[in-house]
């Protein structure tokens, strides 16, 4: 099957990304890799790739063709009819020699990871149920010590051919040999462990490497960790779909992390410097400007999620939540009353004069 670049991975968005998420990711990457601002040798090629990905994924028809076929040719192209059958029905029209090696099936599974796992990149042991080559018969299907001979029914071809004549001509009906099951060989005693199949079901623990920067909905391919092939065929692959658990303090937006910081009305009016937690367990200083409004965002550079497959990382976006106290002490009530009496919504005085009066009321310098 013909392959193409993974447009979703290039833009760092999940396959379920909205148009707005795709545009936002493209704008960020375009600023980073535009040849006019990035002198790296591969910047121009990377810019070309992300632009191509953006153009395809923001066009509904081209995106639909890409999601279905892995390309945007509009037809089958290199995507053969056998690939199309496999995509929709899980089978394969391309007839293999029945007695030849057969590749093992690919496996797909889904795991949940913590946001910190996606940020730092870690190894995780997962348990995979799959068919493996039988240890007793080594995949032959025969009990150790028994004899293996050519099937007398099909003469080793693995198939039975029946010729029929009709008014329309001569037809050949080909079916799998019922005696040897298409293997072309028979044994006088089948393996007692796998009952002649040559494979047995096991749970295998493997170590999965979680890439730093991976996002919800993206997929990891682990080559050779699918089911064992038949008659000496190669092993299939394992595809692991990543799902991110919700975090108590952070929400991921692309490669940025959103955090909500609660501040008092006095901090919003006067300005302040506060500490906020970061995803790696540390703290970062955030400067609150005087006159900060509820919902205003303050950016902390480089404290977000690493860019998948490249250097650098996103930012931490701290949104300010101005919390009005539900109950007041006598002194707080007196000060808030004094502030209320000082405020004049119709005043044309500058903000600086108002902040000065607030500082005086609070006893600040």
Buried (B, 14 or more C-beta within 10 A) or exposed (E): EEEBEEBBBBBBBBBEBEEEBBBBBBEBBBEBBBEEEBEEEEBBEBBEBBBBBBBBBEEEEBBEBBEEBBBBBEEEEEBBEBBBBBEEEEEEEEEEEBBEEBBBBBBEEEBEBBBBBBBBBBEEEBEBEBBBBBEBBEBBBBBEEBEEEBBEBBEBBBBBEEEEEEEEEEEEEEEBBEEBBBBBBBBEEBBEBBEBBBBBEBEEEBEBEBBBBBBBBBBBEBEEBBBBBBBBBBBBBBBBBBEBEEBEEBEBBBBBBBBBBEBEBBBBBBBBEBEBBBBEEEEBEBEBEBBBEEEBEBEBEEBBBBBBEEEEBBBBBBEBEBEEEEEEEEEEEEBBEBBEEEEEEEEEEEEEEBBEBBBEBBEEE
